[in-house]
């Protein structure tokens, strides 16, 4: 007579990941990928032939300032402003953990926040740093876009700090454009890269929403004009069609 075998017990389920464990995992991932991104980025940057225009516009005279360019063009500023003690506002997202590690390795001081989650608190904290004489490198269309559109966080920071917004235009002759929301540009090794510095834009205090929107449009036009000029110098006169993503 056949005897029924005892049923095999189901495998024990994995214990759920606690918030602390998830945060530790994201931090480990951020350190690994951040170190890799920093190493590769530095290798590429050191081969580039840089061309500056209005380089004297980068001299803040020891006073606070906010340098701005688009999220997809942050490769060059991150390297050019390396080890100057400048500030960066980094997203609270998991990808922001990677960016935070890269910027810290580049010698930036960082505050975690964005125009979304934690945005107002991060913006006000950063405004205080700039008012005290700090310099901020910022991407006003980040962290999620839409690309090439200024969000009001940078206007708020300039308004509260009294520091000028200084627009930048960036391009490179040979480059990779990633298939990301911002068409992120990575110059190819040994190519010529262009870094254009615009005139400062001052934000009056105590603006209303209409006033902030008007200044945001002014900043947007300034960055786009500089980037258009940089693109033309790099051999892409059909700007802005090239950076548009579907």
N, C-alpha and C positions, 0 to 999 in steps of 0.2 A: 504494500500500500504506500502511495506517495504521501509524503508529509509536506505541507506548504511551508516554504521558507519564510522566515520573518521579513517583512518589508524593510527595504533599505531606508533609513531615516533621511529626510531631505538635508542637503548641506546647510550648515548654519549660515545665516545671512551675515554679510559684513556689517559691523556696527556703523551707524550713521556718522558722518564726519561732523565734528563739532565746529562752531564758528572759529574757535582758536586754532584748530588743526587746519581749517581751510585757509586762514590768514597766513599761517606758517608755511603752508604749501605754496601759496602765491608769492610770498616773499622769497622762498628758495628759487622758484621759477624766475622771478624778477632779477635776482642776483646772477643766475646762470646766463639768461638771455641778455641781460644788461651788460655783463662783462664781454660777451661775444660781440654784441652790437658796437660797444665802445671800441674794442680792439680793431674790428674791421673798418669802422668809420675813421679811426685815426690813421690807419694804413692808407686809405684812399685819400684822405685830406692832405696828408704830407706829400703826395705826388702832384697836387693840383697847381696850376699856374693862375694865381689870383689877380684880378684886375679890379681896383677900387675906384669909385667916383665919389667926390666930396668926402673923403676919408676923415677930414677934420671935423665933420659932423658927428663923429663917434666920440669926440672929447666932451664929456659932460661937465668938466671943470669941478669935479668933486661933488656935484649936486645930483639930486635924484632925476631919473629920466625913465621913459618907457619905450624901448625899441620894439617895433612891431613888424612882422611879416606873416605871410600865410602859413598855415600848419604844414602844408606840403613842401615848404621851402625852408624848413628849420635846420636842415643838415649843416649848411654853411654857418649860420649864426652860432649854433651850438659849439662849433669848433673854433670860430674866430674869437668868440667871447670866452674861450676856455681859460680857467684859472684867474679870472678877474674878480671873483667874489660876487658876481651878479646873481640876481634872483630869478627863479622860474616858478610859475604856478603850474602844478602837475595834476592831471586828472586823478580822481579816486578810483578809477576803473582798474581791472587787472592788467590791461595794457599800460596803464599809467605807472604801475609798479616797475615795469621794464624801463619806461622813459625816466622814471625817478632815479633808477640806478645809473643809467647812462649819463644824465645831467649831473648827478653827484660826482661821478668819476671825472666829468669834465670840469669840476671845480665850482659848480653852481651851488648856491644855497636854494633849497626848495621849500615850498609850502604846498601841501596837498589840498586840492579843491578844483573847481571848474565853474563854467557858466551854468552847469546843471546842478548835480548833487554837491552840496556843500559850497555852492558858488558864491553866495553873498558873503558868507563868513570868510572864505578864502580871499575874496576881492578886498574886503575891508582890512583884513590882516596885511595883505600885500600893500595896500595904500599907505598904511602906517610905516612899513619898511621904506617905501619910496620917499615919503615925506621926511624921514630921518636921513635921507641922502643915498639910499640904496638905488641900484639900477636894475630894472626888470626887463628881461627878454620875454616877449609874449606873442602868442599866436591868436589873434582876435576872432578867428573863425573856428577854433577848436573847442572841445575835443571831438565833436561829432559833426560839425558843419552846420549849415551848408558851406561848401568851400567858397572862398573869396567874398564872404559876407561878414562884415564887422558886427559882432554882438556887443551889447551895451556894457558888459563887464569892464572892458578896458576904458570906456568913457567914465564910468563910475570911479575907477582907480585914479585916473588923471584928475578928475574933478575934486576928489577928496584929498589928494596929495599935493595938488598945485604943480606937479611936474609935467614937462612937455611930453607929448607923444612924438616919437621920431620914426617915420616910416622907412622901410628898407625894401629894395627890389633885388631879387636873387635869380640867377640862371646859370646854366652851364652848357657848353657847346655839345659835348657828348654826354649822355646821361641815361639812366634807367628811370622810367616813370611807372611806379607800381600801380597795380589795378586796385587801388583803395579809394575811399570816398574823396580823398584830397589829392589823388594822383601824385603821391609822394615822390619827390625827385632825389635821386642819388647820383651825383656826378660819377662818371667813369674815370678810372685812374689815368693820370697824366693829361687830362683835358684842361681847357681854359675855363675858368669860372668867373662870374661877374657879381659884384657886390656894390649896389648903388645906395647911397644914403641921402634921404630927403631932408627938407626943411622941417623944423619943429612945429608942432601944432599944439596950441595951448587951449585948455578947456576952462571956460569961466566957472566960478563956483555957483552953487544953488540953481542949477538948470532945472527946467521942467522936462517932461518926457519928450516934448516936441523939440526942445533945444538939444537934448542928448541924441536924438535921432538925426538931427541936422549935422552935428559934429561927427557922428558915426559915418554918415555918408561922405563927409569931407575926408575922413581918414581912409575909407574904402577907396575913394577915387585916387588918393595920393599913393597908396600901396600899388594899386593896379597900374597907375601911370609908370611908376618906377619899375615894376615887373615887366611891363610892356617894353620899356626901353632896354632892360637887361636881356629880355628874350630877343629883341632885334639885334643886339650886339652879339648874341650867341648864334645867330643865324636862323632865328625863327620869327620872321616878320608877320606870320599869319596869326600871332597871338591875338585874342585869347582862345581861339578854337582848340588849340592843342591840349590845354589842361582840362577841358570840359570832360566830365565823365557821364556815361549813359545812365 
